[in-house]
Amino acid sequence: VFGMSLGEIRTRMAAAAERAGREASSIQLLAVSKVQPEDRVRAVLAAGHRVFGENRVQEAEDRWTPLRAEYPDVELHLIGPLQSNKVRRAMEFFHAIHSIDRERLVRRIADAVQASGRCPLLFAQVNTGREPQKAGVTPENLDALIESCRGHGLSLHGLMCIPPAEEDPAPHFTLLRELAERHGLTGLSMGMSGDFEQAIAAGATHVRVGSAIFGERQTPQR
Ligand SMILES: *Cc1c(COP(=O)(O)O)cnc(C)c1O
């Protein structure tokens, strides 16, 4: 009807895992539902999927507050940029935050953890292509960001990247894995509709797949 079926994506993920000598169960599929119409999201829920990625705090709250009343076991991941003034809301709403890329955010998150006593899974976003317009910490500045997390008592789960659109993603996935290994981090959030199999080959633990599941987004990519 719209994108590929969830079953098809899972089959491709399992095949990619097998080729890489990995357990398929070690890789989480985040269905990226940003700006998708509700009927498509409901179809994926009805198919039994429960883990979703959203780009914006407000949009996620608007969509998922009512849906979560029906599906309390839904797990939401924030994969888009986080503004410092939305940290508290994001920390209450999301199971994981994939876009930590600056010291100020680390401080705000640490404050929120102090206040609430709970912390989502945290990923630092790395701008592996060093693209000026893109979010993420550069590979050079990652050490300092990780130090800052440790200094504030936060434990990072892993790293996330969005490779440059017009480049072969494989070297970016490899770089992210190397950076994670160097810092003893186990989570690797990488791979989207066009390249999730390559990401799995490079060690991805969380793939973020939108249009391949839901179909093309009606509103432009952001
Ligand atoms: C939109 C988005 C995705 C999903 O992209 P598709 O190409 O539709 O699979 C994955 N990750 C991030 C950070 C996104 O913003």
The ligand as an SDF file (V2000), in Angstrom:
LIG
                    3D

 15 15  0  0  0  0  0  0  0  0999 V2000
   13.8770   11.1200    8.6330 C   0  0  0  0  0  0  0  0  0  0  0  0
   15.0040   10.4610    9.3260 C   0  0  0  0  0  0  0  0  0  0  0  0
   15.2600    9.0890    9.1570 C   0  0  0  0  0  0  0  0  0  0  0  0
   14.4610    8.1940    8.2250 C   0  0  0  0  0  0  0  0  0  0  0  0
   14.7680    8.4770    6.9050 O   0  0  0  0  0  0  0  0  0  0  0  0
   14.2630    7.5270    5.7140 P   0  0  0  0  0  0  0  0  0  0  0  0
   15.2260    7.8130    4.6260 O   0  0  0  0  0  0  0  0  0  0  0  0
   12.8760    7.9420    5.4100 O   0  0  0  0  0  0  0  0  0  0  0  0
   14.3470    6.1400    6.1810 O   0  0  0  0  0  0  0  0  0  0  0  0
   16.2920    8.5260    9.8780 C   0  0  0  0  0  0  0  0  0  0  0  0
   17.0510    9.2620   10.7210 N   0  0  0  0  0  0  0  0  0  0  0  0
   16.8420   10.5810   10.9170 C   0  0  0  0  0  0  0  0  0  0  0  0
   17.7020   11.3220   11.8750 C   0  0  0  0  0  0  0  0  0  0  0  0
   15.8170   11.2240   10.2210 C   0  0  0  0  0  0  0  0  0  0  0  0
   15.6320   12.5330   10.4100 O   0  0  0  0  0  0  0  0  0  0  0  0
  1  2  1  0
  2  3  1  0
  2 14  2  0
  3  4  1  0
  3 10  2  0
  4  5  1  0
  5  6  1  0
  6  7  2  0
  6  8  1  0
  6  9  1  0
 10 11  1  0
 11 12  2  0
 12 13  1  0
 12 14  1  0
 14 15  1  0
M  END
$$$$
